[in-house]
């Protein structure tokens, strides 16, 4: 199920895009506490998940920023290093295609 999420003061609100229109307040769902008061491990878990989501949305630079922060806690996670490598490859591939397109336009002139 896909969710649309909005970060508001005091929590994160997510609404399902399918089936029903219930709104779930995730910021208070774990232990009844706001997100900012959760342990730091949750902070890095959210950074990791955000980085993965950004990578899947083809936004490698912001994804890299999130994932590199998660390395502080999850440095022994091989999937995290794989995702960081995917960010680098995707970013360089985009730059390469821009350069090739620019050179191709200049040679036609």
N, C-alpha and C positions, 0 to 999 in steps of 0.2 A: 504494500500500500504506500502510495506517495503522499508526502505531507508538504504543505506550504508553511513555513515557519517565519515568525516575526519576533525579533528581540525587543522587548519593552522593559521599562524600568521595573525591576523586581522579578523578572522571569522571562521565560521563552514560551511563546504561545504557538502551538502547531495545530493546524486544522487539516484533516484528511481531505484529499481531493476526490476520493471515490466513496461509494457506499452511503455514508451519512455525513452530516455537517456538524458533528460534535466538536467542540474545541477542548483540547487537553492542555492544561497548564503544566508543562514539564518542569518548570523551575521549582515547583513545590512537590513534585511527585516522588522523589527519591526518599527523603526523610522529613518532608514538611518544611524544609529550610530553603531560603532563596539560593540561587546558583552561586552568588558571590561568597557564600559561607560554606560551600562544599569543600571537602579536602582537595588539596592540590592535585592528587591523582586524577580526580574527575576533570580538573581543568585541562590537564594534558590529554586525557582521553577525548575531551571535546575538541581540542586542537587537532588531534590525530584524525578524528572523524570528519572535521571540517576540511582538512587537507585532502582526504580521500575524495570527498564530495567535489571540491574544486578541481581536482585532477580529472574526475569523470566529466566535469563540465568544460574541459579543455582550457583551463586557466592555470597553466603550470607555475607561473611565478608566485601568485598568492598561495597556491598549494604548497610550494616549496617552503615558503615562509612559515606556514603552519606546521608542516611536518618536521622542519629543522628544530622547532621549539620542542616537539614531542620527543626528539632524540635524547633530551636531558633525562627523561624517565625511562623510555623504552629503547635504550641503545642496543640491547641484545635481541631486538625483534628483527629477524631477517626480512620480513615483509615490509617493514618501515623503510629499510635501506633500498629495497626493490622499488618502492613507490618514489623515493627521492631520486633514484636513477631514472625512472619514467618521467619525472618532472624535468630533469635536465635534458633528456632526449627530446621530449616534446617541445621544450623551449628552443633548443638549437635547431630542430627541424623547422619550426616556424620562421626563425631568422634565416635559415638557408633558403626556404621558399621565397621569402621577400627579396633576398639578394638575387636569386636566379631570375625572378620576375623583373627586377629592376634592370639587370644586365640585358635581359632579353628585349626589353622596351628600348634601351639605349642603342642596341645593335640594329634595330629596325629603322631607327631615325636616320 
